[in-house]
Amino acid sequence: MNDFVDKYGGVYEHSPWVAEQAAAVLGDGGDIATIASVMADCVDNATNEQQLALIRAHPDLAGKAQIAGELTADSTSEQASAGLDQCTPEEYLRFQDMNQAYHLKFGFPFVMAVRGSSRAEILVAFEERLGNDRDVEFETALAEIHKIALLRLNALEADA
């Protein structure tokens, strides 16, 4: 169980409780699809407060934590894959404005599985999702978090 948590504890951003709960079901592991499914179930069956804390554990895209070098290694890699580490000053300001508007409206950060997306695509998604209501965005954030988790699980498997 400890080996499982050591290996998969970082799959859900700053939320090792997901791996701890999954380990209680899976023991020492399983295939990636099974691990992803069980971990997603743990999140989906968590309390609203746990889910909100999980969403809030995610950094802003092209945010201050990125600039300060305070992101997890996974978040750094994911944001860099979308070119968020190469924003022009204008793009950086646009991301800051969007992050602030999103936080003000929803009370949590904009979460998107950005690997394979461009900065322009991410900004379009920001604008579109700002039109949603909080319940829709809460569910969308959790769905995006599950996508991020699956990408991280696949990366762990590829590195093994």
N, C-alpha and C positions, 0 to 999 in steps of 0.2 A: 504494500500500500504506500509506504514512504517513497519507494522507487517511482511509483506511478505519479505521485504528487511532485516529486523532484523533477520528473521529466515533463509533465504536462501542466504544472502549476501556473505557468506564465501564458498559457494559451488564451485565457480570458484575462484581459488587461487588469493588472493589480488585483486579481480576484481568485486567489488559490482555493477558495472555498468550493469553487466549481469542480476542480480536480479532486478535492477531498471527498466531496459527495459522490462523484463518479467512481472513485476508487472503491468506495463502499459497495458499489454495485458490480464493478468489473474486476476487482482484485488487482492483479498485476497488469491488466491490459486487454488487448483485443486488436482487431484490425481497425484501420483508421475510420472507416464508415461507422463501425459500432461505437468507437470512442466518441466520435463527433455527435452521434445520435444521443448517446447517454448524457454527454456533457450538455447538449442543447436542452434535453429534457430537464436536467437539474436547474438550468436557468429558467426555463418556461414554467416550472413548478415552484419557483422561489417566490417569496413574498414580493409585493410591489416595492417595498422599501429596499430589498436586496437587489431587485432589478434596477431600480433607480440609482443605487450606489454603483452598480456595474456600469451603467451608462455614463455616470459622472466620473468614473475612473479613466475614461478615454480623454486624450488630449485634444485640444483644438487643432484643426488642420492649419498648417502654416502659422501656428500660434507662437506665443512667447516661450513656451517650453521647448519648442523646436529650435528657436533662435538661441536660446540659452544652453542648448545641448542637454536638456533634462529629460528627453524621451527615452523609453525603453528601447533596447536594440531592435526589437520587432517593429515598433512604431517608427523609429528612425528609418529603417529599411523600407517600410511600406510607404511612408511619405516621400522618401527620395525616389522610389520607383515611379511615382506620379509627378516628379519634378517639383515638388513643393519646397525643396531645399534650394531651388533656383528661381524663385519668384522675382520678378522685377519689383522695384519699389511701389509701383502702381498696383500690381497684383497683390503684393503683401498688404497694402492698405485696404484693398477690396476684401481680402480674406479677414482682416481684422474687423472691418465693418460688418461683414456677414456673420462672423462668430458672435459679435456683440448683439446683433439683432436676434440671432437664433437663441442665445442665452436668455435675453430679455423676454422673448415670447414663450419659450418652453421650459426654462429652468434647468437645462442640461445642454451639454455640447452636441454639435452636429456630428453624427457618426456615419461614416461611409467607408466601405471596403474599397480603398482607392487604388489598390494595385491594378495596373493596366488602364487606369483612367488618366486623362490629361487635366491640367489645371483648369482649362476652359470647361471641360465636362463637369468637373467638380463644382465650379461656380454656378453652372446652369442647374445642377441638382440642388445646390443651396437655395437658389432663387425659387425653384419649383416647390421644394419642401417647406419653405417658409410660409406657403399658402395653406398648408395642412393645419388641422387642429391638433391639440396636444396628444390625444389618444392615438391618432394615426401616427404621429411622429414617434411616440413612445414605442409602438409596435414596430415601426420601420427601423428605429435605432436597434432594437433587439434583433431583428432579422439581419441587419448589417453586421452586428457583432457576431452572429453565428457564421456569417460568410467569412469574416476575419479569422475566426477560430478555425474554420476548416482549412483556410489557406495556411495558417500557422501549423496545423497538424500535418498537412501535406509537406510542408517545408521540413518539419522535424523528421518525418519518414524519409524524405529524400536525403537528409544529412546522416541518417543512421547507417 
